[in-house]
Amino acid sequence: MLTFTLRRLLSGAVLLVVITMLTYTLLFFSSESIARNILGEQATAEQIALKEAELGLDQPLPVRFLTWAGAAVRGDLGTSWFNSEPVTQAVLNRAPVTLTLMIFSIICVAIIAAALGVLAAVRRGWVDQVVQVGAVIGDAIPGFVLAIFLVSIFAVNLGWFPAVSTIRPGAGPEVWIASLLLPAIAIILNYVTSSAQQFRSAVIKELERDYVRTLRSRGLAEKEIVFKHVLRSAAPAGLTVLSLQFIGLLGGIVILERVFAIPGLGAMAVNATIVGDIPIVMGVVLLTVIIVIIVNLLVDLANGALNPKVRLS
């Protein structure tokens, strides 16, 4: 298991280097007007040249990237070029909001999807049909459309929730719940049916295997077969889907944070990209890649624990 974990960590480190290098390279081609954006349209060519030298924009790309990477390894992500806020502090201030929303939503999706998937696979009939139709509808409706619908009904018309986030530094848990519950519901409704469909397919596949017929012939109760044996074997497929949804949500969260005015990483990344605040963008990208690596590692370890064949593949 140790070798399995070390291999996954090594591949994650390679992914981190490649993604950050590619992102920095792409940002390099859009950095020509950053100094002018900071100084304003009235800035002279001399002032722009001085500002570019101050920011290191006059250095070759490899030198700039290695300088940034060396500082990042030491925990220094620099400061924002537009408001002089330390990037580490800016990211850490926004990350809890985004991660709370994502983790809570995915946990709810996992629980509900597993329950619906098992129920549809075992009972079949109308439950199975509802899950399959719901999967099609859930995939067809974009998340932001569902979010706007929820805001219109439950925030604007009924007034049960705030239309925009009221999360501020020092806000209590009741503010967080009121601000994040609607976007969490939007995520759950958008993802749960497709996840349930994957769990359903995996459970049906396991129920058709020879070992299930053997267990039944030994007189084991159906509940014990499903929850002790079948669900354990079907779990890796469901975990893989959930991990992909979590990673996809890292990109989709930008739209939700815009709709609900949530002060999270997505909104900050969009604003920084528009103005060309490279330190902020790189800080968000670095944290995002680290989260992806951790999620993939946890899923691989869980799959390896559930299925020893995964560790040998």
C-alpha positions in Angstrom: 0.0 0.0 0.0 2.9 2.3 0.7 4.3 1.9 -2.8 0.8 2.4 -4.2 0.5 5.7 -2.3 4.0 6.9 -3.2 3.3 6.3 -6.9 0.1 8.4 -6.6 2.0 11.2 -4.8 4.7 11.2 -7.5 2.2 11.4 -10.3 0.4 14.2 -8.4 3.7 16.2 -8.1 4.3 15.9 -11.8 0.8 17.1 -12.5 1.3 20.0 -10.2 4.5 21.1 -12.0 3.0 20.7 -15.5 -0.2 22.5 -14.8 1.4 25.5 -13.0 4.0 25.7 -15.8 1.4 25.7 -18.6 -0.8 28.2 -16.7 2.1 30.6 -16.2 3.1 30.3 -19.8 -0.4 31.1 -21.0 -0.6 34.1 -18.7 2.7 35.3 -20.0 1.1 36.0 -23.4 -1.5 38.2 -21.8 0.8 40.2 -19.6 1.7 43.0 -22.0 -1.1 45.4 -20.8 -0.9 44.6 -17.1 1.4 47.5 -16.2 -0.9 49.9 -18.1 -4.0 48.4 -16.4 -2.3 49.2 -13.0 -1.1 52.7 -13.9 -4.0 53.8 -16.0 -4.3 54.9 -19.6 -2.5 58.2 -18.9 0.7 56.4 -18.0 3.8 57.2 -20.1 6.0 54.6 -21.8 8.7 55.3 -19.2 6.3 54.7 -16.3 5.1 51.5 -17.8 8.7 50.3 -18.4 9.5 51.0 -14.7 6.4 49.2 -13.5 7.2 46.2 -15.7 10.7 46.1 -14.2 9.2 46.3 -10.7 6.9 43.4 -11.4 9.6 41.4 -13.2 7.7 41.4 -16.5 10.9 42.4 -18.3 12.5 39.1 -17.4 12.4 36.0 -19.7 9.6 33.6 -19.1 11.7 30.7 -17.7 13.4 33.1 -15.2 10.0 34.5 -14.1 8.5 31.1 -13.6 11.5 29.7 -11.7 11.4 32.8 -9.5 7.7 32.3 -8.7 8.1 28.5 -8.2 11.0 29.0 -5.9 9.1 31.4 -3.7 6.0 29.2 -3.9 7.9 26.2 -2.5 8.9 28.4 0.4 5.2 29.3 1.0 5.5 32.8 -0.5 2.9 33.3 -3.3 3.7 37.0 -3.6 1.2 39.9 -3.4 -1.6 41.1 -5.6 -0.5 43.5 -8.2 -3.6 45.6 -7.8 -4.3 45.9 -4.1 -1.0 44.7 -2.5 -2.8 42.0 -0.6 -0.7 38.9 0.2 -1.8 36.1 -2.2 -1.7 33.4 0.5 -3.9 35.5 2.8 -6.3 36.3 -0.1 -6.6 32.6 -1.0 -7.0 31.4 2.5 -9.7 33.9 3.2 -11.8 32.8 0.2 -11.1 29.0 0.3 -13.2 28.1 3.3 -16.4 29.4 1.6 -15.8 27.5 -1.6 -14.6 24.3 0.0 -17.5 24.3 2.6 -20.0 24.6 -0.2 -18.3 21.9 -2.4 -17.6 19.4 0.4 -21.1 19.6 1.9 -22.7 19.3 -1.5 -20.7 16.3 -2.6 -21.3 14.5 0.7 -25.0 15.0 0.3 -24.8 13.8 -3.4 -22.9 10.7 -2.3 -25.4 9.7 0.4 -28.5 10.4 -1.7 -27.1 8.9 -4.9 -25.9 5.7 -3.2 -29.4 5.3 -1.6 -31.3 5.9 -4.8 -28.9 3.8 -6.9 -29.2 0.8 -4.6 -32.9 1.2 -4.3 -33.3 1.4 -8.1 -31.1 -1.6 -8.7 -32.8 -3.8 -6.1 -36.5 -2.7 -6.4 -36.5 -1.8 -10.2 -40.0 -0.8 -11.3 -41.0 2.9 -11.0 -38.1 3.8 -8.8 -35.7 2.7 -11.5 -37.6 4.6 -14.1 -37.6 7.8 -12.0 -33.8 7.6 -11.5 -33.1 7.1 -15.2 -35.4 9.9 -16.2 -33.9 12.1 -13.5 -30.4 11.4 -14.8 -31.4 12.6 -18.3 -33.1 15.7 -16.9 -30.2 16.4 -14.6 -27.6 16.2 -17.4 -29.8 18.4 -19.7 -30.4 21.3 -17.3 -27.3 23.5 -16.8 -26.4 24.2 -13.2 -26.6 28.0 -13.6 -30.2 27.7 -15.0 -31.2 25.7 -11.9 -29.5 28.2 -9.7 -31.3 31.1 -11.2 -34.6 29.3 -10.9 -34.0 28.6 -7.2 -33.0 32.3 -6.6 -36.1 33.5 -8.3 -38.5 31.2 -6.4 -37.1 30.9 -2.9 -35.1 34.1 -2.6 -36.9 36.8 -4.6 -40.5 35.6 -4.5 -40.7 33.8 -1.2 -37.9 35.5 0.6 -36.8 32.4 2.5 -33.2 32.9 1.7 -31.0 35.9 0.8 -30.8 36.6 -2.9 -27.0 37.3 -2.6 -24.5 36.0 -0.1 -24.2 37.9 3.2 -21.0 36.0 4.3 -18.5 38.5 5.8 -15.5 38.1 8.0 -16.6 37.0 11.4 -20.1 36.0 10.2 -21.8 33.4 12.3 -22.9 29.9 11.2 -26.5 31.0 10.6 -25.2 33.4 8.0 -23.2 30.7 6.3 -26.1 28.3 6.2 -28.5 30.9 4.9 -26.1 32.0 2.1 -24.8 28.5 1.1 -28.0 26.4 1.3 -29.5 27.4 -2.0 -26.3 27.0 -4.1 -25.8 23.6 -2.3 -29.3 22.5 -3.3 -28.6 23.6 -6.9 -25.5 21.4 -6.9 -27.2 18.5 -5.3 -30.1 18.5 -7.7 -27.8 18.9 -10.7 -25.5 16.0 -9.8 -27.4 13.5 -7.7 -29.5 11.8 -10.4 -26.5 11.2 -12.7 -24.5 9.8 -9.8 -27.4 7.6 -8.7 -27.5 6.2 -12.3 -23.8 5.2 -12.0 -24.4 3.6 -8.6 -27.5 1.8 -10.1 -25.5 0.4 -13.0 -22.6 -0.8 -10.8 -25.0 -2.5 -8.3 -26.9 -4.2 -11.1 -23.7 -5.5 -12.6 -22.6 -6.9 -9.3 -26.0 -8.5 -8.6 -25.6 -10.5 -11.8 -22.2 -12.0 -10.8 -21.8 -15.6 -9.8 -20.7 -14.9 -6.2 -24.1 -13.3 -5.5 -25.9 -16.4 -6.7 -23.6 -18.4 -4.4 -24.3 -16.2 -1.4 -28.1 -16.6 -2.1 -27.8 -20.3 -2.3 -26.2 -20.3 1.1 -29.3 -18.7 2.6 -27.9 -15.2 3.3 -30.4 -12.5 3.6 -30.8 -10.1 0.6 -30.0 -7.1 2.7 -26.7 -8.6 3.9 -25.7 -9.6 0.4 -26.4 -6.1 -0.9 -24.9 -4.0 1.9 -22.1 -6.2 2.9 -20.9 -7.6 -0.4 -22.5 -6.0 -3.4 -22.2 -2.4 -2.3 -18.5 -2.8 -1.4 -17.8 -4.1 -4.9 -19.8 -1.4 -6.6 -18.5 1.4 -4.5 -15.3 2.1 -6.6 -17.3 3.0 -9.7 -19.5 5.4 -7.6 -16.4 6.9 -5.9 -14.8 7.5 -9.2 -17.8 9.3 -10.6 -18.1 11.4 -7.4 -14.4 12.4 -7.6 -14.9 13.5 -11.3 -17.9 15.5 -10.3 -16.0 17.2 -7.4 -13.2 18.1 -9.8 -15.7 19.4 -12.4 -17.4 21.4 -9.7 -14.1 23.3 -9.2 -14.7 24.9 -12.5 -18.5 25.1 -12.3 -18.4 26.8 -8.9 -17.4 30.0 -10.7 -20.9 30.4 -12.2 -22.7 29.6 -9.0 -20.6 32.1 -7.0 -21.4 34.7 -9.6 -25.2 33.9 -9.4 -25.3 34.0 -5.6 -22.5 36.7 -5.1 -20.5 34.3 -2.9 -17.1 35.6 -1.9 -15.2 32.5 -2.9 -12.2 31.4 -4.9 -14.2 31.3 -8.2 -15.2 34.9 -8.1 -11.8 36.0 -7.1 -10.1 34.0 -9.9 -12.5 35.5 -12.5 -11.8 39.1 -11.3 -8.1 38.5 -11.2 -8.0 37.0 -14.7 -10.0 40.0 -16.1 -7.5 42.5 -14.8 -4.4 40.3 -15.3 -3.5 39.9 -11.6 -1.1 36.9 -12.2 -0.1 36.3 -8.6 -3.7 35.9 -7.6 -4.5 33.6 -10.6 -1.5 31.4 -9.9 -2.4 31.2 -6.2 -5.9 29.9 -7.1 -4.5 27.5 -9.7 -2.0 26.1 -7.3 -4.6 25.5 -4.6 -7.0 24.0 -7.1 -4.4 21.5 -8.4 -3.5 20.6 -4.9 -7.2 19.9 -4.1 -7.5 17.8 -7.3 -4.4 15.8 -6.3 -5.7 15.2 -2.8 -9.2 14.1 -4.0 -7.7 11.7 -6.6 -5.3 10.3 -3.9 -8.1 9.8 -1.4 -10.3 8.1 -4.1 -7.4 5.9 -5.2 -6.7 4.9 -1.6 -10.4 4.1 -1.0 -10.6 2.1 -4.2 -7.4 0.3 -3.3 -8.8 -0.6 0.2 -12.1 -1.8 -1.3 -10.5 -3.6 -4.3 -6.9 -5.0 -3.9 -6.7 -5.5 -7.6 -6.5 -1.7 -8.0 -3.3 -1.6 -6.0 -1.7 -4.1 -8.4 -2.8 -2.4 -11.6 
